[in-house]
Amino acid sequence: MKDIPLIQKNDRIRTIFITIGAILLFIVSVSFLNLDMATFMSRFEQSGEVIKHFLVIDASDLGTVFSELLLSLSMAVASLVLGAIISFILACLGADNISPLPFLSAVIKGIMSVIRAIPSLVWILMIVASLGFGSLAGIIGMMFPTVGYLTKSFISSIEEVPAQVIETMKSTGANWFQLIQEGILPNVSKSFLNWLAIRVEGNVAESISLGMVGAGGIGTLLTRAISSYDYGRITFIVLVIFSTMFAVEMFVTRAKKAI
Amino acid sequence: MDSPATIALSQQKSIKKRITGVLLFAVVAYSFIYLKVNPLTPFVTLPSVFSFFGENFFPPNFTGFSSYVSLIIETLLFAVVGTYISAILSFVFGLLMAESINPFAPVRIIIRFIVSFIRNIPVLVWASLLVYIFGIGNMVGLLALIIATFGFLTRSYAEEMNNIADSKLEALKATGASPAQLLVHGIIPAFFPSWINWTFFSFEINIRASAILGMVGAGGIGIMIQTNIRLFKYKEAMALILILVILVLLTEFVVNKLRKWIL
């Protein structure tokens, strides 16, 4: 009896080809990267000592940590809300199927992909350069990546609305605002909420990181603790960050179910 | 019916929804009050931000381009190597975390906890902690990238693996397939498309992440952007930012082509 191959010959050749290509790419990348393994390994041997230092928790500064955490969270919420409003307007103008000016759609989509290509922290550095440090710079700095992400997501949700819905609305003589309010919104509100929920987590993580480049919030406290070798405080702040992120995730999952 | 003239389009405003709405509004209002920022101020400030950009960041100055090339390559390579290593690690840990594959509940719970711990700490925090422990160097950047991607990928992989229909695996088991055969002929083929998708997606994220890791001293293009901005050399910084934009957009394009070719 002849064996029946489980995988077709052509597929197998392609798979082998892709696998070899993938392995080659990895080897070439590693060799070009010039990783300083030697220093790393020597530090690695001592890392046990350093990590041992981290096994203390210094919660003496609870008040400051908490108020800075609140600052980070507030910046995340504020930039999310303002970003969502802008994104909603841009998405209504930029979605192919309802855009009042067709050329606007391409323009908005293009600008958004450029905005998204710039990491949030670079946005914050740029805004801080023009406004100086402070909550306002933090909010505006995080608004850009938020708008970049939400506009794209909102547009893709709006464009999924069936053409019949829009046509029906138009044939009843609804104007653009009525079309959005009664035709689009009921169809997309659920996916909009989902996008916002995903973005909440992203914004909280970013508002923590932006403190590390000096824009205030709990990240600033962490950087300060690191530079002053304050092990107990570092551990405490990292744990606070972890619990916050964890709580936000739980809260978002809960809220999504409730709505 | 008293007034047939107006028919409400939606009648499902329950009390629960109202309460959620009020609570959300309170949270938002409190945020602005705590920050002492008027919600309208950011909008009012935007024009001055844009004019500042126009005056100081443009036109970009590309004179140092030749010295940037090595940074660009380094950023790219970081993303490639980081994605590879974390994709392999995540595959193993994804298998261990997926309910439909790993029957040992305690192992699943422990791994779930570790992954959630890793995932819930921002990359930059990981990077600065690692720099602190291991000193500045590109191994630290790579390690931070791997840790961050690992958390994200393991969770996505495990969820996809759980989605693979049990019936398919059961059918294979019924034919007397060994665990290894189950893996090669049952799980991997069904999982392959989403494996490719998630891995490519994380590669795109890694390009951006490896650019910012430089800010805490872990190599890549980010450190040059930060240094230039700190030194008020905005036009040079703009050149680097534009290079980064092109790099990211190009990656997105290539990855899309590659994805279509493979799948």
Boltz contact constraints between the chains, C-beta under 6 A:
constraints:
  - contact:
      token1: [A, 26]
      token2: [B, 84]
      max_distance: 6.0
  - contact:
      token1: [A, 29]
      token2: [B, 77]
      max_distance: 6.0
  - contact:
      token1: [A, 29]
      token2: [B, 80]
      max_distance: 6.0
  - contact:
      token1: [A, 29]
      token2: [B, 81]
      max_distance: 6.0
  - contact:
      token1: [A, 30]
      token2: [B, 81]
      max_distance: 6.0
  - contact:
      token1: [A, 32]
      token2: [B, 77]
      max_distance: 6.0
  - contact:
      token1: [A, 33]
      token2: [B, 77]
      max_distance: 6.0
  - contact:
      token1: [A, 35]
      token2: [B, 139]
      max_distance: 6.0
  - contact:
      token1: [A, 36]
      token2: [B, 137]
      max_distance: 6.0
  - contact:
      token1: [A, 36]
      token2: [B, 139]
      max_distance: 6.0
  - contact:
      token1: [A, 39]
      token2: [B, 137]
      max_distance: 6.0
  - contact:
      token1: [A, 40]
      token2: [B, 139]
      max_distance: 6.0
  - contact:
      token1: [A, 43]
      token2: [B, 134]
      max_distance: 6.0
  - contact:
      token1: [A, 43]
      token2: [B, 135]
      max_distance: 6.0
  - contact:
      token1: [A, 47]
      token2: [B, 133]
      max_distance: 6.0
  - contact:
      token1: [A, 50]
      token2: [B, 133]
      max_distance: 6.0
  - contact:
      token1: [A, 74]
      token2: [B, 31]
      max_distance: 6.0
  - contact:
      token1: [A, 74]
      token2: [B, 34]
      max_distance: 6.0
  - contact:
      token1: [A, 74]
      token2: [B, 35]
      max_distance: 6.0
  - contact:
      token1: [A, 77]
      token2: [B, 28]
      max_distance: 6.0
  - contact:
      token1: [A, 77]
      token2: [B, 31]
      max_distance: 6.0
  - contact:
      token1: [A, 78]
      token2: [B, 31]
      max_distance: 6.0
  - contact:
      token1: [A, 78]
      token2: [B, 32]
      max_distance: 6.0
  - contact:
      token1: [A, 81]
      token2: [B, 28]
      max_distance: 6.0
  - contact:
      token1: [A, 82]
      token2: [B, 42]
      max_distance: 6.0
  - contact:
      token1: [A, 114]
      token2: [B, 245]
      max_distance: 6.0
  - contact:
      token1: [A, 117]
      token2: [B, 245]
      max_distance: 6.0
  - contact:
      token1: [A, 117]
      token2: [B, 248]
      max_distance: 6.0
  - contact:
      token1: [A, 117]
      token2: [B, 249]
      max_distance: 6.0
  - contact:
      token1: [A, 119]
      token2: [B, 208]
      max_distance: 6.0
  - contact:
      token1: [A, 119]
      token2: [B, 211]
      max_distance: 6.0
  - contact:
      token1: [A, 119]
      token2: [B, 212]
      max_distance: 6.0
  - contact:
      token1: [A, 121]
      token2: [B, 212]
      max_distance: 6.0
  - contact:
      token1: [A, 122]
      token2: [B, 225]
      max_distance: 6.0
  - contact:
      token1: [A, 125]
      token2: [B, 229]
      max_distance: 6.0
  - contact:
      token1: [A, 129]
      token2: [B, 229]
      max_distance: 6.0
  - contact:
      token1: [A, 130]
      token2: [B, 49]
      max_distance: 6.0
  - contact:
      token1: [A, 130]
      token2: [B, 52]
      max_distance: 6.0
  - contact:
      token1: [A, 135]
      token2: [B, 35]
      max_distance: 6.0
  - contact:
      token1: [A, 135]
      token2: [B, 37]
      max_distance: 6.0
  - contact:
      token1: [A, 136]
      token2: [B, 37]
      max_distance: 6.0
  - contact:
      token1: [A, 139]
      token2: [B, 42]
      max_distance: 6.0
  - contact:
      token1: [A, 140]
      token2: [B, 42]
      max_distance: 6.0
  - contact:
      token1: [A, 205]
      token2: [B, 122]
      max_distance: 6.0
  - contact:
      token1: [A, 208]
      token2: [B, 122]
      max_distance: 6.0
  - contact:
      token1: [A, 209]
      token2: [B, 122]
      max_distance: 6.0
  - contact:
      token1: [A, 209]
      token2: [B, 124]
      max_distance: 6.0
  - contact:
      token1: [A, 212]
      token2: [B, 124]
      max_distance: 6.0
  - contact:
      token1: [A, 213]
      token2: [B, 215]
      max_distance: 6.0
  - contact:
      token1: [A, 226]
      token2: [B, 128]
      max_distance: 6.0
  - contact:
      token1: [A, 226]
      token2: [B, 132]
      max_distance: 6.0
  - contact:
      token1: [A, 242]
      token2: [B, 120]
      max_distance: 6.0
  - contact:
      token1: [A, 242]
      token2: [B, 121]
      max_distance: 6.0
  - contact:
      token1: [A, 245]
      token2: [B, 120]
      max_distance: 6.0
  - contact:
      token1: [A, 246]
      token2: [B, 120]
      max_distance: 6.0
